[in-house]
Amino acid sequence: MAKITSEAAFEEHIEDVLLNTHGFISAKQEDYDKTLCLRPDTVISFIRATQTKKWDDYCKLIGDLDQARRNLLKRIKEVVDKEGTLHVLRKGFEVIGAGRFDLCYFEPTNPVAEESRRLYKENLLHLQRQVKFSEADEKSLDMGIFLNGLPIFTIELKNQISGQNVGHAMKQYKDTRDPKEPLFRFKRCLAHFAVDNDLVYVTTELAGAKTHFLPFNQGADGGAGNPPCKVGYATSYLWTEVWQKPRILDLIQRFIRVVDVLDGNGNRTGQQRQIFPRFHQLTCVRELGADAQKHGAGRRYLNQHSAGSGKTNCIAWLANSLATLHSSDGKPVFSSVIVISDRRVIDRQLQRTLTQVIETKGMLVNIAADDGMTSKDLKAALEDGKRIIVTTLQKFGVIMNSMGELPGERFAVIVDEAHSSQAGQSARAVQKVLSYSSEDEKKEEEEKTIEDRILEELKHRGPQKNVSHFAFTATPKPETLQQFGTKHADGTYKPFSLYTMRQAIEEGFILDVLKNYATYDQYWALLKKVKDDPEFDEVKAKSLLKQFVSRHERTIAKKVAIIVEHFLATVSDKLAGNAKAMIVTSSRLHAVRYRIAVDAHLKSINSPFKALVAFTDVVKDSKDGKEYTEANMNGFPEAATADRFESDDCRFLIVASKFQTGFDQPKLIAMYVDKKLGGVACVQTLSRLNRTTAGKEETFVLDFENSAEDIEEGFQPFYDRVTLSKETDPNQLYNIRTDLEKFGIHEAKDVEAFAKLWFDKSKTDKQKLLLPLLHAAVDPVARKWLAEAEEERVDYKSKARDFVKLYSFMSSLVSINDTGLEKLFVFLRFLISKLPAQKGELPTAVLDMVDMEKLAVRKNDKTDIGLKRGETKVDPLNYGGGAELSEEERQALSKIIDDLNTRFNTSFTEDEIMVIKQLEKKIGEDEALRQQLKNGSRDAVEATFQQVAKDAFQDVMNDNFKFYKTVNDDEEMSKEFFARLFEWYVDGQKKSQAKKK
């Protein structure tokens, strides 16, 4: 027995488990052919045992047993050299005179297929220690695993007690395992493992120093690594679970695959890569399948998988697994699998991945690909055996409206980004279609009473026994956790499967965007430019004035100067000079003005870089009267923006509620935020930066609007494990109904009359008249609402909205067999649209009465925003609280400006203002500077001005030395101060010249 601290002892332990627990066969070096790179006797033995007649016929055809053996082994090598081992194991190989021979048999999806199961049991797994792989020397690797004679896994082991670890194993592969050796050529083996006592890494392609290993670890307490094992090594799951015979064959059949590498346009590059699942992907798909097989249709599963989790692959593998899943009696668990994305255009990567994973022709159909497709096309696809349907929620809704029936009874619905696409009524729309049964068709429409129709609606709500939901999201909200999460004994809800943001960062699959996070404070002062002092609503006026500052050309110009300077100094040379940045703005008008300012600034410094802008519809800027669109500002169609941003010269993408979710551009290194962010939107927006690519090691964020505390609050719930503390109480519906009844705005008869119309929609002669009748039914209630005091109107409408939202949410979770609540729901949902918003007019006149006097943007200390490890508990939303009308407080414009200046001012004292006025007077008296302003370039004038102004500042130093020292010692303040003096000087001289004319 080897010394316990040695590498050999580690090998012996693994060997013992594989041979004595998993039925592997011990292999010897003399049985391995280095040239053919296989075990000849094992290969022939497997063929003879599983394809006896074909082998015998081939031997007779050749006439020589040894020659037949040599022919087959040579042919196997040729096919493996060309197509790879995975191809041969999955599809066999062909040889002239015999046709196809199989080299592997997979477990049949139908458990009653006896002959297929017999062949499956014939598969042979061999383990060889110290595999000598080279014909040139006696080098050996620690372990090799062979399937039916073909090498599938190589393993380098390190026992940490001996002073080496997994890093040394990876280095050994990179430095001493020549990829030109037959065993190490691309696609020869399915994976190469580097293993120590605590960690596992894997690669599918050896490329010397460029070899890229990925972690293959379970994760520990929400982070990277492996949890300690009570009875063995932390990595023992690899040989006790992953390398079990059935699981290895399942890996080969369903997970490992070779794919073409595509360029940005989806064209083949001529290169390939072999994909091996990460541990969380493998366990997620298997555990979901096992639970669905055990319990059948009708359950819900929430998978909280961070960005960088490889969600697209996971969804593709899951769809394929569920489509072929059979119960113990041999029947399919699901008739069809429907993959729903929230995006209007299904992600191209998802389509490609599904096509690569699902090799059986005819299984997959994309209903989102052609807008002309209808429910008839869907029905035909299902009847033709299209087991997997890919669509968007929007297209599914169109299908739903015209769908009469589906030829199947059990469905698996995989939802991408569940928190948005499956909220409330969207979930019911899906369920209503998929819960259709033949019983509905048998009942004649004429026989149904109004109560029958309501109960029929209710039947489509709540948990559906024939529909299972598999939801994926990185940012589960409380509603998502209750709707799809797993309920535990203590009443909490948790995800079924978990791959946290923290683990993705620690494993290096995404970058931590909260490092290098710089926030800015803004200081400014407004000036009242009218003699009158009118009064305005204080809250509304302050909001408008802050927008005025934010959108002011000086504010934007100042921020653009900071942005471009930072980008050129810190970002532009990253990624071999190809780094890009995103500027996030608060509105479409904000984006337009930013684009104009960025263009002007880049032009002024002769920069070769360009900016693009992204926003929807048309923006009219009252400042210049022009209309702007994304297309006319960029100079090409809106659909081309993402592709054009890929070009080398386009470095800035200025966005307003576009490209802030689902946009993957690995070259994004920096983000400049000029918009309030919070919650899910905060995470989704900043996560545009976290994609990794070669050479990308860090990101930068400059935030002009949010504090570090704001960002931490937005990210914390989604960083590690998140749990819903308790479920929403459905009895709140009755509480809200009681509160609504107390207003006396609607009565029971109003609800009944509306419901009678709403649910009596079957007769075609009433269809044309239905909508005006519905309006007529609620108009008297809407008029009663308008007659109420404003405070009552606001409170009633808030509670009505809460009822509709809560009913939409709860009716998708539980069976609410209360026709009264359903009637109230449809009534209020229609009524709310008839109740006008009580916003009041904004006092826009205030914008013509002010101007900006001073502005400074100061950088705070750069920080790394640290997030807490561990579980975060969130509470369910509170419904039915109502709303209170905020009383309008009117204030004089001067008081409003004073309040804002107190909060945002740079706080010059009266004495300091006197010094500034003296400076302005001295500078204004400089005749040489005045003449240069008339005849010289702006740059030349500014250079002269700087010297004149600083000389003048020295002259007034004794009048206020403290102020002089404050400006002189703060480089940024000094720069801002003299830049502002220059603007005052130029503006003053222009006005003076205009008066003379």
HUVENHU-V218307 format. One record per residue. N is the residue number from 0. RES is the residue in one small letter. SS is DSSP state (h for helix, s for strand, l for the rest). Layout:
n: (N;N)
res: (RES;RES)
ss: (SS;SS)
//
This chain:
n: (0;1;2;3;4;5;6;7;8;9;10;11;12;13;14;15;16;17;18;19;20;21;22;23;24;25;26;27;28;29;30;31;32;33;34;35;36;37;38;39;40;41;42;43;44;45;46;47;48;49;50;51;52;53;54;55;56;57;58;59;60;61;62;63;64;65;66;67;68;69;70;71;72;73;74;75;76;77;78;79;80;81;82;83;84;85;86;87;88;89;90;91;92;93;94;95;96;97;98;99;100;101;102;103;104;105;106;107;108;109;110;111;112;113;114;115;116;117;118;119;120;121;122;123;124;125;126;127;128;129;130;131;132;133;134;135;136;137;138;139;140;141;142;143;144;145;146;147;148;149;150;151;152;153;154;155;156;157;158;159;160;161;162;163;164;165;166;167;168;169;170;171;172;173;174;175;176;177;178;179;180;181;182;183;184;185;186;187;188;189;190;191;192;193;194;195;196;197;198;199;200;201;202;203;204;205;206;207;208;209;210;211;212;213;214;215;216;217;218;219;220;221;222;223;224;225;226;227;228;229;230;231;232;233;234;235;236;237;238;239;240;241;242;243;244;245;246;247;248;249;250;251;252;253;254;255;256;257;258;259;260;261;262;263;264;265;266;267;268;269;270;271;272;273;274;275;276;277;278;279;280;281;282;283;284;285;286;287;288;289;290;291;292;293;294;295;296;297;298;299;300;301;302;303;304;305;306;307;308;309;310;311;312;313;314;315;316;317;318;319;320;321;322;323;324;325;326;327;328;329;330;331;332;333;334;335;336;337;338;339;340;341;342;343;344;345;346;347;348;349;350;351;352;353;354;355;356;357;358;359;360;361;362;363;364;365;366;367;368;369;370;371;372;373;374;375;376;377;378;379;380;381;382;383;384;385;386;387;388;389;390;391;392;393;394;395;396;397;398;399;400;401;402;403;404;405;406;407;408;409;410;411;412;413;414;415;416;417;418;419;420;421;422;423;424;425;426;427;428;429;430;431;432;433;434;435;436;437;438;439;440;441;442;443;444;445;446;447;448;449;450;451;452;453;454;455;456;457;458;459;460;461;462;463;464;465;466;467;468;469;470;471;472;473;474;475;476;477;478;479;480;481;482;483;484;485;486;487;488;489;490;491;492;493;494;495;496;497;498;499;500;501;502;503;504;505;506;507;508;509;510;511;512;513;514;515;516;517;518;519;520;521;522;523;524;525;526;527;528;529;530;531;532;533;534;535;536;537;538;539;540;541;542;543;544;545;546;547;548;549;550;551;552;553;554;555;556;557;558;559;560;561;562;563;564;565;566;567;568;569;570;571;572;573;574;575;576;577;578;579;580;581;582;583;584;585;586;587;588;589;590;591;592;593;594;595;596;597;598;599;600;601;602;603;604;605;606;607;608;609;610;611;612;613;614;615;616;617;618;619;620;621;622;623;624;625;626;627;628;629;630;631;632;633;634;635;636;637;638;639;640;641;642;643;644;645;646;647;648;649;650;651;652;653;654;655;656;657;658;659;660;661;662;663;664;665;666;667;668;669;670;671;672;673;674;675;676;677;678;679;680;681;682;683;684;685;686;687;688;689;690;691;692;693;694;695;696;697;698;699;700;701;702;703;704;705;706;707;708;709;710;711;712;713;714;715;716;717;718;719;720;721;722;723;724;725;726;727;728;729;730;731;732;733;734;735;736;737;738;739;740;741;742;743;744;745;746;747;748;749;750;751;752;753;754;755;756;757;758;759;760;761;762;763;764;765;766;767;768;769;770;771;772;773;774;775;776;777;778;779;780;781;782;783;784;785;786;787;788;789;790;791;792;793;794;795;796;797;798;799;800;801;802;803;804;805;806;807;808;809;810;811;812;813;814;815;816;817;818;819;820;821;822;823;824;825;826;827;828;829;830;831;832;833;834;835;836;837;838;839;840;841;842;843;844;845;846;847;848;849;850;851;852;853;854;855;856;857;858;859;860;861;862;863;864;865;866;867;868;869;870;871;872;873;874;875;876;877;878;879;880;881;882;883;884;885;886;887;888;889;890;891;892;893;894;895;896;897;898;899;900;901;902;903;904;905;906;907;908;909;910;911;912;913;914;915;916;917;918;919;920;921;922;923;924;925;926;927;928;929;930;931;932;933;934;935;936;937;938;939;940;941;942;943;944;945;946;947;948;949;950;951;952;953;954;955;956;957;958;959;960;961;962;963;964;965;966;967;968;969;970;971;972;973;974;975;976;977;978;979;980;981;982;983;984;985;986;987;988;989;990;991;992;993;994;995;996)
res: (m;a;k;i;t;s;e;a;a;f;e;e;h;i;e;d;v;l;l;n;t;h;g;f;i;s;a;k;q;e;d;y;d;k;t;l;c;l;r;p;d;t;v;i;s;f;i;r;a;t;q;t;k;k;w;d;d;y;c;k;l;i;g;d;l;d;q;a;r;r;n;l;l;k;r;i;k;e;v;v;d;k;e;g;t;l;h;v;l;r;k;g;f;e;v;i;g;a;g;r;f;d;l;c;y;f;e;p;t;n;p;v;a;e;e;s;r;r;l;y;k;e;n;l;l;h;l;q;r;q;v;k;f;s;e;a;d;e;k;s;l;d;m;g;i;f;l;n;g;l;p;i;f;t;i;e;l;k;n;q;i;s;g;q;n;v;g;h;a;m;k;q;y;k;d;t;r;d;p;k;e;p;l;f;r;f;k;r;c;l;a;h;f;a;v;d;n;d;l;v;y;v;t;t;e;l;a;g;a;k;t;h;f;l;p;f;n;q;g;a;d;g;g;a;g;n;p;p;c;k;v;g;y;a;t;s;y;l;w;t;e;v;w;q;k;p;r;i;l;d;l;i;q;r;f;i;r;v;v;d;v;l;d;g;n;g;n;r;t;g;q;q;r;q;i;f;p;r;f;h;q;l;t;c;v;r;e;l;g;a;d;a;q;k;h;g;a;g;r;r;y;l;n;q;h;s;a;g;s;g;k;t;n;c;i;a;w;l;a;n;s;l;a;t;l;h;s;s;d;g;k;p;v;f;s;s;v;i;v;i;s;d;r;r;v;i;d;r;q;l;q;r;t;l;t;q;v;i;e;t;k;g;m;l;v;n;i;a;a;d;d;g;m;t;s;k;d;l;k;a;a;l;e;d;g;k;r;i;i;v;t;t;l;q;k;f;g;v;i;m;n;s;m;g;e;l;p;g;e;r;f;a;v;i;v;d;e;a;h;s;s;q;a;g;q;s;a;r;a;v;q;k;v;l;s;y;s;s;e;d;e;k;k;e;e;e;e;k;t;i;e;d;r;i;l;e;e;l;k;h;r;g;p;q;k;n;v;s;h;f;a;f;t;a;t;p;k;p;e;t;l;q;q;f;g;t;k;h;a;d;g;t;y;k;p;f;s;l;y;t;m;r;q;a;i;e;e;g;f;i;l;d;v;l;k;n;y;a;t;y;d;q;y;w;a;l;l;k;k;v;k;d;d;p;e;f;d;e;v;k;a;k;s;l;l;k;q;f;v;s;r;h;e;r;t;i;a;k;k;v;a;i;i;v;e;h;f;l;a;t;v;s;d;k;l;a;g;n;a;k;a;m;i;v;t;s;s;r;l;h;a;v;r;y;r;i;a;v;d;a;h;l;k;s;i;n;s;p;f;k;a;l;v;a;f;t;d;v;v;k;d;s;k;d;g;k;e;y;t;e;a;n;m;n;g;f;p;e;a;a;t;a;d;r;f;e;s;d;d;c;r;f;l;i;v;a;s;k;f;q;t;g;f;d;q;p;k;l;i;a;m;y;v;d;k;k;l;g;g;v;a;c;v;q;t;l;s;r;l;n;r;t;t;a;g;k;e;e;t;f;v;l;d;f;e;n;s;a;e;d;i;e;e;g;f;q;p;f;y;d;r;v;t;l;s;k;e;t;d;p;n;q;l;y;n;i;r;t;d;l;e;k;f;g;i;h;e;a;k;d;v;e;a;f;a;k;l;w;f;d;k;s;k;t;d;k;q;k;l;l;l;p;l;l;h;a;a;v;d;p;v;a;r;k;w;l;a;e;a;e;e;e;r;v;d;y;k;s;k;a;r;d;f;v;k;l;y;s;f;m;s;s;l;v;s;i;n;d;t;g;l;e;k;l;f;v;f;l;r;f;l;i;s;k;l;p;a;q;k;g;e;l;p;t;a;v;l;d;m;v;d;m;e;k;l;a;v;r;k;n;d;k;t;d;i;g;l;k;r;g;e;t;k;v;d;p;l;n;y;g;g;g;a;e;l;s;e;e;e;r;q;a;l;s;k;i;i;d;d;l;n;t;r;f;n;t;s;f;t;e;d;e;i;m;v;i;k;q;l;e;k;k;i;g;e;d;e;a;l;r;q;q;l;k;n;g;s;r;d;a;v;e;a;t;f;q;q;v;a;k;d;a;f;q;d;v;m;n;d;n;f;k;f;y;k;t;v;n;d;d;e;e;m;s;k;e;f;f;a;r;l;f;e;w;y;v;d;g;q;k;k;s;q;a;k;k;k)
ss: (l;l;l;l;l;l;h;h;h;h;h;h;h;h;h;h;h;h;h;h;l;l;l;l;s;s;l;l;h;h;h;l;s;l;l;l;l;s;l;h;h;h;h;h;h;h;h;h;h;h;l;h;h;h;h;h;h;h;h;h;h;h;l;l;h;h;h;h;h;h;h;h;h;h;h;h;h;h;h;h;h;h;h;l;h;h;h;h;h;h;h;l;s;s;s;l;l;l;s;s;s;l;l;l;l;l;l;l;l;l;l;l;l;h;h;h;h;h;h;h;h;l;l;l;s;s;s;s;s;s;s;s;l;l;l;l;l;l;l;s;s;s;s;s;s;s;s;l;l;s;s;s;s;s;s;s;s;l;l;h;h;h;l;l;l;h;h;h;h;h;h;h;h;h;h;h;l;l;l;l;l;h;h;h;l;l;l;l;l;l;s;s;s;s;s;l;l;l;l;s;s;s;s;l;l;l;l;h;h;h;l;l;l;s;s;l;l;l;s;s;l;l;s;l;l;s;l;l;l;l;l;l;l;l;l;l;h;h;h;h;h;h;l;l;h;h;h;h;h;h;h;h;h;h;h;l;s;s;s;s;s;s;l;l;l;l;l;s;s;s;s;s;s;s;s;l;l;l;h;h;h;h;h;h;h;h;h;h;h;h;h;h;h;h;h;l;l;l;l;s;s;s;s;s;s;l;l;l;l;l;h;h;h;h;h;h;h;h;h;h;h;h;h;l;l;s;l;l;l;l;l;s;l;l;l;s;s;s;s;s;s;l;l;l;l;l;l;h;h;h;h;h;h;h;h;h;h;l;l;l;l;l;l;s;s;s;l;l;l;l;l;l;l;l;h;h;h;h;h;h;h;h;h;l;l;l;l;s;s;s;s;s;h;h;h;h;h;h;h;h;h;h;l;l;l;l;l;l;l;l;s;s;s;s;s;s;l;h;h;h;h;l;l;l;h;h;h;h;h;h;h;h;h;h;l;l;l;h;h;h;h;h;l;l;h;h;h;l;l;h;h;h;h;h;h;h;h;h;h;l;l;l;l;l;l;l;s;s;s;s;s;s;s;l;l;l;l;h;h;h;h;h;h;h;l;s;s;l;l;l;l;l;s;s;l;l;s;s;s;l;h;h;h;h;h;h;l;l;l;s;l;l;l;l;l;l;s;s;s;s;s;s;s;s;s;s;s;s;l;l;l;l;l;l;s;s;s;h;h;h;h;h;h;h;h;h;h;h;h;h;h;l;h;h;h;h;h;h;h;h;h;h;h;h;h;h;h;h;h;h;h;l;l;h;h;h;h;l;l;s;s;s;s;s;s;l;l;h;h;h;h;h;h;h;h;h;h;h;h;h;h;h;h;h;l;l;l;l;l;s;s;s;s;s;l;l;l;s;s;s;l;l;l;l;l;l;s;s;s;h;h;h;h;h;l;l;l;h;h;h;h;h;h;h;l;l;l;l;l;s;s;s;s;s;s;l;l;l;l;l;l;l;l;l;l;l;l;s;s;s;s;s;s;s;l;l;l;l;h;h;h;h;h;h;h;h;h;h;h;l;s;l;l;l;l;l;l;l;l;s;s;s;s;l;l;l;l;h;h;h;h;h;h;h;h;h;l;l;l;l;l;s;s;s;l;l;l;l;l;l;l;h;h;h;h;h;h;h;h;h;h;h;h;l;l;l;l;h;h;h;h;h;h;h;h;h;h;h;l;l;l;l;l;h;h;h;h;h;h;h;h;h;h;h;h;h;h;h;h;h;h;h;h;h;h;h;h;l;l;h;h;h;h;h;h;h;h;h;h;h;h;h;h;h;h;h;h;h;h;h;l;l;l;l;l;l;l;l;h;h;h;h;h;h;h;h;h;h;h;h;h;h;l;l;l;l;l;l;l;l;l;l;l;h;h;h;h;h;h;s;s;s;s;s;s;s;s;s;s;l;l;l;s;l;l;l;l;l;l;l;l;s;s;s;l;l;l;l;l;l;l;l;l;l;l;l;l;l;l;s;s;s;h;h;h;h;h;h;h;h;h;h;h;h;l;l;l;l;l;h;h;h;h;h;h;h;h;h;h;h;h;h;h;h;l;l;h;h;h;h;h;h;h;h;h;l;l;h;h;h;h;h;h;h;h;h;h;h;h;h;h;h;h;h;h;l;h;h;h;l;h;h;h;h;h;h;h;h;h;l;h;h;h;h;h;h;h;h;h;h;h;h;h;h;h;h;h;h;h;h;h;h;h;h;h;h;l)
//
